[in-house]
């Protein structure tokens, strides 16, 4: 952000961003005549930043359900897959889950399910079956 001082000089103020950005963003900022301040994240920081970025991109997709926003979500998912294991492992997990539980093409909305004697809950969250 620039501000003209009383003597006609332009002062530049840093706009805090503090977020993970795509690799080419610093060069794009420089092309605008601005100076990006960056650092390379340590592996644990990178993983945490990707998880935060996934929420950010999902929120953006919810606000604007477009292919461009969905592509941003997918790019973060691919980066997370690379950090956790690999994109190939992600695809294997996806296919295995598809074979075991099906996909979403049937557009099935589960409204309720009878319980046998007591509800099955996830011990960590207290929520119902996490695999549904």
C-alpha positions, 0 to 999 in steps of 0.5 A: 500500500502506498501513501503520499507524504506531505513532501510528495514522497510515496511511502510504502506500507507492508500489507500482512498476508501470513498465508501459503501462496502459490509458487508464482505469486511472489513474482506476480507481486514483484511485477506490480512493483511491490516487494514480497517478503517470503520464507520457505516453511519447515515441513510441519509448518507446510503441512499445517499451512496446507490444511489451513489453505484447504479450509480457505479454498473450500470456503471460497468454493462454497461462496463461488462454486466454479471450476476455477475455485474447485481447481484451487481445492484440488491443487491443495489436495494434491499438495497434501497428498504429496506431503502425506504420501503421494498422489498415487497413494491418494488415488489408490485410497480413493479407488478403494473407498469407491469400491467399498462404499460407492461414490456420490453419483447416485445423489443419495441423501441419508435422512436417518437410520435405525440404531440396533440398541445404542448409537455408534459414536466416534470416541474422539468426537462423539459423532456418529459413524465417521465412515458413513 
